[in-house]
Amino acid sequence: MVQKHRQKHTSPHPLSSRLEDNLASLRAAHKRSDMVIRSFHVPPANQMEYALVYIEGLVDLTPINESLLRPLMTVFSTHDGDSAERFAAIHNCASAAGPAVIVEDMESLWQQIMQGDTVILAEGYPQAVASGTSGGERRSIAEPTTQNVIRGPKEAFTESLRTNTSMISRRLKSPNLRIQNNIIGEQTQTNVSILYLEGIADASVVREIQERLERIQTDGILEGGYIEELIEDAKLSPFPTIFNTERPDVVTAGLLEGQIAIVVDGSPFVLLAPVTFFTFFESSEDYYQRFYIASFLRLLRFGAFFVSLLLPSLYIAVTTYHPEMLPTTLLVSLVAQREGVPLPALIEAFLMEMTFEVLREAGVRMPKAIGPAISIVGALVLGQAAVEAGLISAAMVIIVSFTAISNFVIPSTNLSVTVGLIRFSLMLLGGTLGLYGVMVGLMLLCIHLASLRSFGVPYLMPVAPLIWSNLKDVFIRFPLWSMRTRPDGIVGKNRIRQKKFLKPQPSRPNPEKE
């Protein structure tokens, strides 16, 4: 593991050889009630005096008491060696409790303490030893909350960076797995790790991501969304160019495809880059089921995407400007429903869409026990009351409801929210310019998508530019045995995913046994 620290503009403050001076500097610089300083005086002959410093709640007390404190007291009470031998004994005891690091300045010492280490300071030594004793209360591994599947692993990432990287390493035991650690945020000092497979991931993309992370100068990183917004290509585009997931199997599959994972300490979501537009329509369950079932479900998602994006705007445009396109029976039914409705179709649709967005947001923010009930009952009661009052037509309620249901079919929450935003723009174009406005909006949308890049990778690849070999896993999923190569344009040098698959021949009956 490679760890890179931020370069400090100020010169480091070296440690003193006097223990009391170091402890006084710590107390003066960091006035914290949760900082524990345990000082000890070991008799008899060597008069060894040392102190353990750690933050309560960030450490595991068991290795401190069992693997660190007892060996230190035993060694110092019987050790009469010179100064170098005593410091080596401190380092050995610290290594028994966890990974040991020697620090020589006050800034590095405090950084190790905030990482959950226990620092050992001794009288007469201008150095300290930090022992890896991080622990404390953490959330246990649970099921995913936003990316559920029927068939597949049922565990999700947590807020612990090391837990998340271990869940990936448990699935990906390759010696080519690389982990680079960065510390970002002048105040939060957040650990951010980059994971990739050397030889499979494009080395230029890895360097680009690393450089963008190193250019971040901010006070704090509290969640992966900070990193996503600071390093993505199109910062003003509503379309996400970095994929986030809480599933370890999705990250593992992405690493095998040549993507780079970004794990942020304190976030249960891991970022994947580079990605394409079609990545957001894939589900991990597509690869755990038969290929024809996965292909049907993927086509269903694309259909739901277009329904959610275009259905309200097409309804507004046709009923307002192009009623001759509808069959006579349907047109008569719609006219009868709209008789007495005081609002034009555009305002009617906007009110219904905004009402649904308010109900959905209320369902998310309300307590879990009553959130779903409020959203469902609210939609039913408000919809029925609006129709009976003559404010909204029944057809509009059907259109908005089916649009909302189709929006939930999209696996990625980021893309579904983006579709909702663009839907309002297309509704406005359809209500003012008719079908002509809808087509102009779609053309502008396609031009914008074609101009996007995700760390140099075209956003609409493999459709634009067209790469035939990559189309096996876009609109439909081909059988796994037919996808021998990794996606071209993302992967590095190693494009071969699997060797040629030989289908087993059906066994023939043996006449001798009969």
Contacts in CASP RR format, 6 or more apart in sequence:
PFRMAT RR
TARGET T0000
AUTHOR 0000-0000-0000
METHOD contacts of the structure
MODEL  1
MVQKHRQKHTSPHPLSSRLEDNLASLRAAHKRSDMVIRSFHVPPANQMEY
ALVYIEGLVDLTPINESLLRPLMTVFSTHDGDSAERFAAIHNCASAAGPA
VIVEDMESLWQQIMQGDTVILAEGYPQAVASGTSGGERRSIAEPTTQNVI
RGPKEAFTESLRTNTSMISRRLKSPNLRIQNNIIGEQTQTNVSILYLEGI
ADASVVREIQERLERIQTDGILEGGYIEELIEDAKLSPFPTIFNTERPDV
VTAGLLEGQIAIVVDGSPFVLLAPVTFFTFFESSEDYYQRFYIASFLRLL
RFGAFFVSLLLPSLYIAVTTYHPEMLPTTLLVSLVAQREGVPLPALIEAF
LMEMTFEVLREAGVRMPKAIGPAISIVGALVLGQAAVEAGLISAAMVIIV
SFTAISNFVIPSTNLSVTVGLIRFSLMLLGGTLGLYGVMVGLMLLCIHLA
SLRSFGVPYLMPVAPLIWSNLKDVFIRFPLWSMRTRPDGIVGKNRIRQKK
FLKPQPSRPNPEKE
1 179 0 8 1.000
1 180 0 8 1.000
1 181 0 8 1.000
2 178 0 8 1.000
2 179 0 8 1.000
2 180 0 8 1.000
2 181 0 8 1.000
3 180 0 8 1.000
3 181 0 8 1.000
3 182 0 8 1.000
3 183 0 8 1.000
4 180 0 8 1.000
4 181 0 8 1.000
4 182 0 8 1.000
4 183 0 8 1.000
4 214 0 8 1.000
5 111 0 8 1.000
5 183 0 8 1.000
6 183 0 8 1.000
6 184 0 8 1.000
6 185 0 8 1.000
6 186 0 8 1.000
8 107 0 8 1.000
12 104 0 8 1.000
12 105 0 8 1.000
12 106 0 8 1.000
12 107 0 8 1.000
12 108 0 8 1.000
13 25 0 8 1.000
13 105 0 8 1.000
13 106 0 8 1.000
13 107 0 8 1.000
14 104 0 8 1.000
14 105 0 8 1.000
14 106 0 8 1.000
14 126 0 8 1.000
15 22 0 8 1.000
15 103 0 8 1.000
15 104 0 8 1.000
15 105 0 8 1.000
15 106 0 8 1.000
15 109 0 8 1.000
15 121 0 8 1.000
15 126 0 8 1.000
15 127 0 8 1.000
15 128 0 8 1.000
16 22 0 8 1.000
16 25 0 8 1.000
16 126 0 8 1.000
17 123 0 8 1.000
17 124 0 8 1.000
17 125 0 8 1.000
17 126 0 8 1.000
18 123 0 8 1.000
18 124 0 8 1.000
19 39 0 8 1.000
19 49 0 8 1.000
19 50 0 8 1.000
19 51 0 8 1.000
19 121 0 8 1.000
19 122 0 8 1.000
19 123 0 8 1.000
19 124 0 8 1.000
22 106 0 8 1.000
22 121 0 8 1.000
22 128 0 8 1.000
23 37 0 8 1.000
23 39 0 8 1.000
23 51 0 8 1.000
23 53 0 8 1.000
23 121 0 8 1.000
25 106 0 8 1.000
26 35 0 8 1.000
26 37 0 8 1.000
26 53 0 8 1.000
26 106 0 8 1.000
26 109 0 8 1.000
26 110 0 8 1.000
27 35 0 8 1.000
27 37 0 8 1.000
29 106 0 8 1.000
29 110 0 8 1.000
30 110 0 8 1.000
32 55 0 8 1.000
34 55 0 8 1.000
34 56 0 8 1.000
34 57 0 8 1.000
35 53 0 8 1.000
35 54 0 8 1.000
35 55 0 8 1.000
35 56 0 8 1.000
35 113 0 8 1.000
36 52 0 8 1.000
36 53 0 8 1.000
36 54 0 8 1.000
36 55 0 8 1.000
36 56 0 8 1.000
37 51 0 8 1.000
37 52 0 8 1.000
37 53 0 8 1.000
38 51 0 8 1.000
38 52 0 8 1.000
38 53 0 8 1.000
38 69 0 8 1.000
39 49 0 8 1.000
39 50 0 8 1.000
39 51 0 8 1.000
40 49 0 8 1.000
40 50 0 8 1.000
40 51 0 8 1.000
40 52 0 8 1.000
40 72 0 8 1.000
40 73 0 8 1.000
41 47 0 8 1.000
41 48 0 8 1.000
41 49 0 8 1.000
42 48 0 8 1.000
42 49 0 8 1.000
42 50 0 8 1.000
42 73 0 8 1.000
42 76 0 8 1.000
42 77 0 8 1.000
43 77 0 8 1.000
44 77 0 8 1.000
45 80 0 8 1.000
46 76 0 8 1.000
46 79 0 8 1.000
46 80 0 8 1.000
46 81 0 8 1.000
46 86 0 8 1.000
48 76 0 8 1.000
48 79 0 8 1.000
48 86 0 8 1.000
48 122 0 8 1.000
48 123 0 8 1.000
49 122 0 8 1.000
49 123 0 8 1.000
50 72 0 8 1.000
50 76 0 8 1.000
50 90 0 8 1.000
50 120 0 8 1.000
50 121 0 8 1.000
50 122 0 8 1.000
50 123 0 8 1.000
51 120 0 8 1.000
51 121 0 8 1.000
51 122 0 8 1.000
52 64 0 8 1.000
52 68 0 8 1.000
52 69 0 8 1.000
52 118 0 8 1.000
52 119 0 8 1.000
52 120 0 8 1.000
53 113 0 8 1.000
53 118 0 8 1.000
53 119 0 8 1.000
53 121 0 8 1.000
54 64 0 8 1.000
54 113 0 8 1.000
54 116 0 8 1.000
54 117 0 8 1.000
54 118 0 8 1.000
54 119 0 8 1.000
54 133 0 8 1.000
55 113 0 8 1.000
55 114 0 8 1.000
55 116 0 8 1.000
57 135 0 8 1.000
57 136 0 8 1.000
57 137 0 8 1.000
58 114 0 8 1.000
58 115 0 8 1.000
58 116 0 8 1.000
58 134 0 8 1.000
58 135 0 8 1.000
58 136 0 8 1.000
59 116 0 8 1.000
59 117 0 8 1.000
59 118 0 8 1.000
59 133 0 8 1.000
59 134 0 8 1.000
59 135 0 8 1.000
59 136 0 8 1.000
60 133 0 8 1.000
60 134 0 8 1.000
60 135 0 8 1.000
60 136 0 8 1.000
63 97 0 8 1.000
63 98 0 8 1.000
63 131 0 8 1.000
63 132 0 8 1.000
63 133 0 8 1.000
64 97 0 8 1.000
64 118 0 8 1.000
64 133 0 8 1.000
67 96 0 8 1.000
67 97 0 8 1.000
67 98 0 8 1.000
68 93 0 8 1.000
68 94 0 8 1.000
68 96 0 8 1.000
68 97 0 8 1.000
68 118 0 8 1.000
68 120 0 8 1.000
68 131 0 8 1.000
68 133 0 8 1.000
71 93 0 8 1.000
71 96 0 8 1.000
72 90 0 8 1.000
72 93 0 8 1.000
72 120 0 8 1.000
75 89 0 8 1.000
75 93 0 8 1.000
76 86 0 8 1.000
76 89 0 8 1.000
79 85 0 8 1.000
79 86 0 8 1.000
79 89 0 8 1.000
83 124 0 8 1.000
83 125 0 8 1.000
86 122 0 8 1.000
87 122 0 8 1.000
87 125 0 8 1.000
87 127 0 8 1.000
90 120 0 8 1.000
90 122 0 8 1.000
90 125 0 8 1.000
90 129 0 8 1.000
91 100 0 8 1.000
91 102 0 8 1.000
91 129 0 8 1.000
93 120 0 8 1.000
94 100 0 8 1.000
94 118 0 8 1.000
94 120 0 8 1.000
94 129 0 8 1.000
94 130 0 8 1.000
94 131 0 8 1.000
94 132 0 8 1.000
95 131 0 8 1.000
97 118 0 8 1.000
97 131 0 8 1.000
97 132 0 8 1.000
97 133 0 8 1.000
98 131 0 8 1.000
98 132 0 8 1.000
98 133 0 8 1.000
99 131 0 8 1.000
99 132 0 8 1.000
100 129 0 8 1.000
100 130 0 8 1.000
100 131 0 8 1.000
100 132 0 8 1.000
101 112 0 8 1.000
101 117 0 8 1.000
101 129 0 8 1.000
101 130 0 8 1.000
102 127 0 8 1.000
102 128 0 8 1.000
102 129 0 8 1.000
102 130 0 8 1.000
103 109 0 8 1.000
103 112 0 8 1.000
103 119 0 8 1.000
103 127 0 8 1.000
103 128 0 8 1.000
103 129 0 8 1.000
103 130 0 8 1.000
104 126 0 8 1.000
104 127 0 8 1.000
104 128 0 8 1.000
109 119 0 8 1.000
109 128 0 8 1.000
109 130 0 8 1.000
111 183 0 8 1.000
111 189 0 8 1.000
112 119 0 8 1.000
112 130 0 8 1.000
113 119 0 8 1.000
113 130 0 8 1.000
114 189 0 8 1.000
115 134 0 8 1.000
115 191 0 8 1.000
116 132 0 8 1.000
116 133 0 8 1.000
116 134 0 8 1.000
116 135 0 8 1.000
117 130 0 8 1.000
117 131 0 8 1.000
117 132 0 8 1.000
117 133 0 8 1.000
117 134 0 8 1.000
118 130 0 8 1.000
118 131 0 8 1.000
118 132 0 8 1.000
118 133 0 8 1.000
119 128 0 8 1.000
119 129 0 8 1.000
119 130 0 8 1.000
119 131 0 8 1.000
120 128 0 8 1.000
120 129 0 8 1.000
120 130 0 8 1.000
120 131 0 8 1.000
121 128 0 8 1.000
122 128 0 8 1.000
134 162 0 8 1.000
138 158 0 8 1.000
138 159 0 8 1.000
138 160 0 8 1.000
138 163 0 8 1.000
139 158 0 8 1.000
139 159 0 8 1.000
139 160 0 8 1.000
140 158 0 8 1.000
141 155 0 8 1.000
141 156 0 8 1.000
141 158 0 8 1.000
141 163 0 8 1.000
141 167 0 8 1.000
142 155 0 8 1.000
142 156 0 8 1.000
142 158 0 8 1.000
143 154 0 8 1.000
143 155 0 8 1.000
143 156 0 8 1.000
144 154 0 8 1.000
144 155 0 8 1.000
144 156 0 8 1.000
144 246 0 8 1.000
144 247 0 8 1.000
145 156 0 8 1.000
145 246 0 8 1.000
146 246 0 8 1.000
146 413 0 8 1.000
147 156 0 8 1.000
147 245 0 8 1.000
147 246 0 8 1.000
147 247 0 8 1.000
147 250 0 8 1.000
147 283 0 8 1.000
147 284 0 8 1.000
147 411 0 8 1.000
149 283 0 8 1.000
149 284 0 8 1.000
149 285 0 8 1.000
149 288 0 8 1.000
150 285 0 8 1.000
151 285 0 8 1.000
151 288 0 8 1.000
151 289 0 8 1.000
152 249 0 8 1.000
152 284 0 8 1.000
152 285 0 8 1.000
152 288 0 8 1.000
153 247 0 8 1.000
153 248 0 8 1.000
153 249 0 8 1.000
155 167 0 8 1.000
155 248 0 8 1.000
156 246 0 8 1.000
156 247 0 8 1.000
156 248 0 8 1.000
156 268 0 8 1.000
157 163 0 8 1.000
157 164 0 8 1.000
157 167 0 8 1.000
157 246 0 8 1.000
157 247 0 8 1.000
157 248 0 8 1.000
157 268 0 8 1.000
157 269 0 8 1.000
157 270 0 8 1.000
158 164 0 8 1.000
158 268 0 8 1.000
159 265 0 8 1.000
159 266 0 8 1.000
159 267 0 8 1.000
159 268 0 8 1.000
160 265 0 8 1.000
160 266 0 8 1.000
161 191 0 8 1.000
161 193 0 8 1.000
161 263 0 8 1.000
161 264 0 8 1.000
161 265 0 8 1.000
161 266 0 8 1.000
164 248 0 8 1.000
164 263 0 8 1.000
164 268 0 8 1.000
164 270 0 8 1.000
165 179 0 8 1.000
165 193 0 8 1.000
165 195 0 8 1.000
165 263 0 8 1.000
167 248 0 8 1.000
168 177 0 8 1.000
168 195 0 8 1.000
168 248 0 8 1.000
168 251 0 8 1.000
168 252 0 8 1.000
168 255 0 8 1.000
168 261 0 8 1.000
168 263 0 8 1.000
169 177 0 8 1.000
171 248 0 8 1.000
171 249 0 8 1.000
171 252 0 8 1.000
172 197 0 8 1.000
172 252 0 8 1.000
172 255 0 8 1.000
172 256 0 8 1.000
174 197 0 8 1.000
176 197 0 8 1.000
176 198 0 8 1.000
176 199 0 8 1.000
176 200 0 8 1.000
177 195 0 8 1.000
177 196 0 8 1.000
177 197 0 8 1.000
177 198 0 8 1.000
177 255 0 8 1.000
178 194 0 8 1.000
178 195 0 8 1.000
178 196 0 8 1.000
178 197 0 8 1.000
178 198 0 8 1.000
179 193 0 8 1.000
179 194 0 8 1.000
179 195 0 8 1.000
180 193 0 8 1.000
180 194 0 8 1.000
180 210 0 8 1.000
181 191 0 8 1.000
181 192 0 8 1.000
181 193 0 8 1.000
181 194 0 8 1.000
182 191 0 8 1.000
182 192 0 8 1.000
182 193 0 8 1.000
182 194 0 8 1.000
182 210 0 8 1.000
182 213 0 8 1.000
182 214 0 8 1.000
183 189 0 8 1.000
183 190 0 8 1.000
183 191 0 8 1.000
183 192 0 8 1.000
184 190 0 8 1.000
184 192 0 8 1.000
184 213 0 8 1.000
184 216 0 8 1.000
184 218 0 8 1.000
184 220 0 8 1.000
184 221 0 8 1.000
184 227 0 8 1.000
185 216 0 8 1.000
185 218 0 8 1.000
185 219 0 8 1.000
185 220 0 8 1.000
185 221 0 8 1.000
186 217 0 8 1.000
186 218 0 8 1.000
186 219 0 8 1.000
186 220 0 8 1.000
187 219 0 8 1.000
187 220 0 8 1.000
188 219 0 8 1.000
188 220 0 8 1.000
188 221 0 8 1.000
188 222 0 8 1.000
190 220 0 8 1.000
190 221 0 8 1.000
190 222 0 8 1.000
190 264 0 8 1.000
190 265 0 8 1.000
190 266 0 8 1.000
191 264 0 8 1.000
191 265 0 8 1.000
192 213 0 8 1.000
192 221 0 8 1.000
192 227 0 8 1.000
192 262 0 8 1.000
192 263 0 8 1.000
192 264 0 8 1.000
192 265 0 8 1.000
193 262 0 8 1.000
193 263 0 8 1.000
194 206 0 8 1.000
194 209 0 8 1.000
194 210 0 8 1.000
194 213 0 8 1.000
194 260 0 8 1.000
194 261 0 8 1.000
194 262 0 8 1.000
194 263 0 8 1.000
195 251 0 8 1.000
195 255 0 8 1.000
195 260 0 8 1.000
195 261 0 8 1.000
195 262 0 8 1.000
195 263 0 8 1.000
196 206 0 8 1.000
196 255 0 8 1.000
196 258 0 8 1.000
196 259 0 8 1.000
196 260 0 8 1.000
196 261 0 8 1.000
197 255 0 8 1.000
197 256 0 8 1.000
197 258 0 8 1.000
199 492 0 8 1.000
199 493 0 8 1.000
199 494 0 8 1.000
200 255 0 8 1.000
200 256 0 8 1.000
200 258 0 8 1.000
200 486 0 8 1.000
200 491 0 8 1.000
200 492 0 8 1.000
200 494 0 8 1.000
201 255 0 8 1.000
201 258 0 8 1.000
201 259 0 8 1.000
201 260 0 8 1.000
201 491 0 8 1.000
201 492 0 8 1.000
202 258 0 8 1.000
202 489 0 8 1.000
202 490 0 8 1.000
202 491 0 8 1.000
202 492 0 8 1.000
203 492 0 8 1.000
205 260 0 8 1.000
205 273 0 8 1.000
205 274 0 8 1.000
205 455 0 8 1.000
205 456 0 8 1.000
205 457 0 8 1.000
206 260 0 8 1.000
208 455 0 8 1.000
208 456 0 8 1.000
209 231 0 8 1.000
209 260 0 8 1.000
209 262 0 8 1.000
209 273 0 8 1.000
209 455 0 8 1.000
212 230 0 8 1.000
212 231 0 8 1.000
213 227 0 8 1.000
213 231 0 8 1.000
213 262 0 8 1.000
216 227 0 8 1.000
216 230 0 8 1.000
216 231 0 8 1.000
218 226 0 8 1.000
218 230 0 8 1.000
220 226 0 8 1.000
221 227 0 8 1.000
221 264 0 8 1.000
222 266 0 8 1.000
223 264 0 8 1.000
223 266 0 8 1.000
223 267 0 8 1.000
223 269 0 8 1.000
224 244 0 8 1.000
224 262 0 8 1.000
224 264 0 8 1.000
224 267 0 8 1.000
224 269 0 8 1.000
224 271 0 8 1.000
225 244 0 8 1.000
225 264 0 8 1.000
225 267 0 8 1.000
225 269 0 8 1.000
225 271 0 8 1.000
226 264 0 8 1.000
227 262 0 8 1.000
227 264 0 8 1.000
227 271 0 8 1.000
228 240 0 8 1.000
228 242 0 8 1.000
228 244 0 8 1.000
228 271 0 8 1.000
229 235 0 8 1.000
231 242 0 8 1.000
232 240 0 8 1.000
232 241 0 8 1.000
232 242 0 8 1.000
232 454 0 8 1.000
233 241 0 8 1.000
233 452 0 8 1.000
233 453 0 8 1.000
233 454 0 8 1.000
233 455 0 8 1.000
233 456 0 8 1.000
234 241 0 8 1.000
234 452 0 8 1.000
234 453 0 8 1.000
237 448 0 8 1.000
237 452 0 8 1.000
238 418 0 8 1.000
238 421 0 8 1.000
238 422 0 8 1.000
239 277 0 8 1.000
239 415 0 8 1.000
239 418 0 8 1.000
239 448 0 8 1.000
239 449 0 8 1.000
239 452 0 8 1.000
239 459 0 8 1.000
240 275 0 8 1.000
240 280 0 8 1.000
240 412 0 8 1.000
240 414 0 8 1.000
240 415 0 8 1.000
240 418 0 8 1.000
241 273 0 8 1.000
241 274 0 8 1.000
241 275 0 8 1.000
241 452 0 8 1.000
241 453 0 8 1.000
241 454 0 8 1.000
241 455 0 8 1.000
241 459 0 8 1.000
242 271 0 8 1.000
242 272 0 8 1.000
242 273 0 8 1.000
242 275 0 8 1.000
242 454 0 8 1.000
243 271 0 8 1.000
243 272 0 8 1.000
243 273 0 8 1.000
243 275 0 8 1.000
243 279 0 8 1.000
243 280 0 8 1.000
243 412 0 8 1.000
244 269 0 8 1.000
244 270 0 8 1.000
244 271 0 8 1.000
244 272 0 8 1.000
244 414 0 8 1.000
245 251 0 8 1.000
245 269 0 8 1.000
245 270 0 8 1.000
245 272 0 8 1.000
246 268 0 8 1.000
246 269 0 8 1.000
246 270 0 8 1.000
247 284 0 8 1.000
249 284 0 8 1.000
250 272 0 8 1.000
250 284 0 8 1.000
251 261 0 8 1.000
251 270 0 8 1.000
251 272 0 8 1.000
253 284 0 8 1.000
253 287 0 8 1.000
254 261 0 8 1.000
254 272 0 8 1.000
255 261 0 8 1.000
256 486 0 8 1.000
256 497 0 8 1.000
257 486 0 8 1.000
257 487 0 8 1.000
257 490 0 8 1.000
257 491 0 8 1.000
258 486 0 8 1.000
258 487 0 8 1.000
258 490 0 8 1.000
258 491 0 8 1.000
258 492 0 8 1.000
259 272 0 8 1.000
259 273 0 8 1.000
259 274 0 8 1.000
259 275 0 8 1.000
259 490 0 8 1.000
260 272 0 8 1.000
260 273 0 8 1.000
260 274 0 8 1.000
261 270 0 8 1.000
261 271 0 8 1.000
261 272 0 8 1.000
262 270 0 8 1.000
262 271 0 8 1.000
262 272 0 8 1.000
262 273 0 8 1.000
263 270 0 8 1.000
263 271 0 8 1.000
264 270 0 8 1.000
264 271 0 8 1.000
273 454 0 8 1.000
273 455 0 8 1.000
274 454 0 8 1.000
274 455 0 8 1.000
274 456 0 8 1.000
274 457 0 8 1.000
274 490 0 8 1.000
275 454 0 8 1.000
275 457 0 8 1.000
276 454 0 8 1.000
276 457 0 8 1.000
276 458 0 8 1.000
276 459 0 8 1.000
276 460 0 8 1.000
276 461 0 8 1.000
276 462 0 8 1.000
277 449 0 8 1.000
277 452 0 8 1.000
277 459 0 8 1.000
277 460 0 8 1.000
278 463 0 8 1.000
278 474 0 8 1.000
278 475 0 8 1.000
280 410 0 8 1.000
280 411 0 8 1.000
280 412 0 8 1.000
280 414 0 8 1.000
280 415 0 8 1.000
281 298 0 8 1.000
281 301 0 8 1.000
281 302 0 8 1.000
281 305 0 8 1.000
281 410 0 8 1.000
281 411 0 8 1.000
281 412 0 8 1.000
281 415 0 8 1.000
282 298 0 8 1.000
282 411 0 8 1.000
282 473 0 8 1.000
283 297 0 8 1.000
283 411 0 8 1.000
285 294 0 8 1.000
286 294 0 8 1.000
286 297 0 8 1.000
286 298 0 8 1.000
286 477 0 8 1.000
287 294 0 8 1.000
287 477 0 8 1.000
287 480 0 8 1.000
291 477 0 8 1.000
291 478 0 8 1.000
291 479 0 8 1.000
291 480 0 8 1.000
294 477 0 8 1.000
295 476 0 8 1.000
295 477 0 8 1.000
298 475 0 8 1.000
298 476 0 8 1.000
298 477 0 8 1.000
299 475 0 8 1.000
299 476 0 8 1.000
300 409 0 8 1.000
301 409 0 8 1.000
301 410 0 8 1.000
301 411 0 8 1.000
302 475 0 8 1.000
303 406 0 8 1.000
304 406 0 8 1.000
304 407 0 8 1.000
304 409 0 8 1.000
304 410 0 8 1.000
305 406 0 8 1.000
305 409 0 8 1.000
305 410 0 8 1.000
305 419 0 8 1.000
307 402 0 8 1.000
307 403 0 8 1.000
307 406 0 8 1.000
308 403 0 8 1.000
308 404 0 8 1.000
308 406 0 8 1.000
308 407 0 8 1.000
308 409 0 8 1.000
308 410 0 8 1.000
308 416 0 8 1.000
308 419 0 8 1.000
308 420 0 8 1.000
308 423 0 8 1.000
309 419 0 8 1.000
309 420 0 8 1.000
309 422 0 8 1.000
309 423 0 8 1.000
309 426 0 8 1.000
310 426 0 8 1.000
310 438 0 8 1.000
310 442 0 8 1.000
311 399 0 8 1.000
311 402 0 8 1.000
311 403 0 8 1.000
311 406 0 8 1.000
312 349 0 8 1.000
312 353 0 8 1.000
312 399 0 8 1.000
312 400 0 8 1.000
312 403 0 8 1.000
312 423 0 8 1.000
312 426 0 8 1.000
312 427 0 8 1.000
313 423 0 8 1.000
313 426 0 8 1.000
313 427 0 8 1.000
313 429 0 8 1.000
313 430 0 8 1.000
313 431 0 8 1.000
313 438 0 8 1.000
314 435 0 8 1.000
314 438 0 8 1.000
315 345 0 8 1.000
315 349 0 8 1.000
315 395 0 8 1.000
315 396 0 8 1.000
315 399 0 8 1.000
316 345 0 8 1.000
316 346 0 8 1.000
316 349 0 8 1.000
316 427 0 8 1.000
316 430 0 8 1.000
316 431 0 8 1.000
316 434 0 8 1.000
317 430 0 8 1.000
317 431 0 8 1.000
317 433 0 8 1.000
317 434 0 8 1.000
317 435 0 8 1.000
317 437 0 8 1.000
317 438 0 8 1.000
318 325 0 8 1.000
318 326 0 8 1.000
318 435 0 8 1.000
319 326 0 8 1.000
319 334 0 8 1.000
319 338 0 8 1.000
319 345 0 8 1.000
320 344 0 8 1.000
320 345 0 8 1.000
320 346 0 8 1.000
320 430 0 8 1.000
320 431 0 8 1.000
320 434 0 8 1.000
321 430 0 8 1.000
321 431 0 8 1.000
321 434 0 8 1.000
321 435 0 8 1.000
322 434 0 8 1.000
322 435 0 8 1.000
323 331 0 8 1.000
326 334 0 8 1.000
333 395 0 8 1.000
334 393 0 8 1.000
334 395 0 8 1.000
337 393 0 8 1.000
337 394 0 8 1.000
337 395 0 8 1.000
338 345 0 8 1.000
338 393 0 8 1.000
338 395 0 8 1.000
340 390 0 8 1.000
341 348 0 8 1.000
341 390 0 8 1.000
341 391 0 8 1.000
341 392 0 8 1.000
341 393 0 8 1.000
342 390 0 8 1.000
342 391 0 8 1.000
343 351 0 8 1.000
343 391 0 8 1.000
343 392 0 8 1.000
345 396 0 8 1.000
345 431 0 8 1.000
346 427 0 8 1.000
346 428 0 8 1.000
346 430 0 8 1.000
346 431 0 8 1.000
346 432 0 8 1.000
348 392 0 8 1.000
348 393 0 8 1.000
348 396 0 8 1.000
349 396 0 8 1.000
349 399 0 8 1.000
349 400 0 8 1.000
349 427 0 8 1.000
350 424 0 8 1.000
350 427 0 8 1.000
351 392 0 8 1.000
352 392 0 8 1.000
352 396 0 8 1.000
352 397 0 8 1.000
352 400 0 8 1.000
353 400 0 8 1.000
353 403 0 8 1.000
353 423 0 8 1.000
353 424 0 8 1.000
353 427 0 8 1.000
355 382 0 8 1.000
356 379 0 8 1.000
356 400 0 8 1.000
356 404 0 8 1.000
359 374 0 8 1.000
359 375 0 8 1.000
359 378 0 8 1.000
359 379 0 8 1.000
359 382 0 8 1.000
360 375 0 8 1.000
360 404 0 8 1.000
362 371 0 8 1.000
362 374 0 8 1.000
362 375 0 8 1.000
363 371 0 8 1.000
363 372 0 8 1.000
363 374 0 8 1.000
363 375 0 8 1.000
366 374 0 8 1.000
379 401 0 8 1.000
383 392 0 8 1.000
383 397 0 8 1.000
386 392 0 8 1.000
386 397 0 8 1.000
387 393 0 8 1.000
387 394 0 8 1.000
387 397 0 8 1.000
403 423 0 8 1.000
407 416 0 8 1.000
407 419 0 8 1.000
407 420 0 8 1.000
408 416 0 8 1.000
410 416 0 8 1.000
410 419 0 8 1.000
422 445 0 8 1.000
425 441 0 8 1.000
426 438 0 8 1.000
426 441 0 8 1.000
426 442 0 8 1.000
429 437 0 8 1.000
429 438 0 8 1.000
429 440 0 8 1.000
429 441 0 8 1.000
430 437 0 8 1.000
430 438 0 8 1.000
433 440 0 8 1.000
449 459 0 8 1.000
449 460 0 8 1.000
450 458 0 8 1.000
450 459 0 8 1.000
450 460 0 8 1.000
450 464 0 8 1.000
451 459 0 8 1.000
452 458 0 8 1.000
452 459 0 8 1.000
452 460 0 8 1.000
453 459 0 8 1.000
457 489 0 8 1.000
457 490 0 8 1.000
458 464 0 8 1.000
458 465 0 8 1.000
461 467 0 8 1.000
461 470 0 8 1.000
461 489 0 8 1.000
462 468 0 8 1.000
462 469 0 8 1.000
462 470 0 8 1.000
462 471 0 8 1.000
462 474 0 8 1.000
462 487 0 8 1.000
462 488 0 8 1.000
463 471 0 8 1.000
463 474 0 8 1.000
467 487 0 8 1.000
467 488 0 8 1.000
467 489 0 8 1.000
469 485 0 8 1.000
469 488 0 8 1.000
470 487 0 8 1.000
470 488 0 8 1.000
472 478 0 8 1.000
472 482 0 8 1.000
472 483 0 8 1.000
473 483 0 8 1.000
473 487 0 8 1.000
481 498 0 8 1.000
481 501 0 8 1.000
481 503 0 8 1.000
482 501 0 8 1.000
483 497 0 8 1.000
483 498 0 8 1.000
484 496 0 8 1.000
484 497 0 8 1.000
484 498 0 8 1.000
484 499 0 8 1.000
484 500 0 8 1.000
484 501 0 8 1.000
485 495 0 8 1.000
485 496 0 8 1.000
485 497 0 8 1.000
486 494 0 8 1.000
486 495 0 8 1.000
486 496 0 8 1.000
486 497 0 8 1.000
488 495 0 8 1.000
END
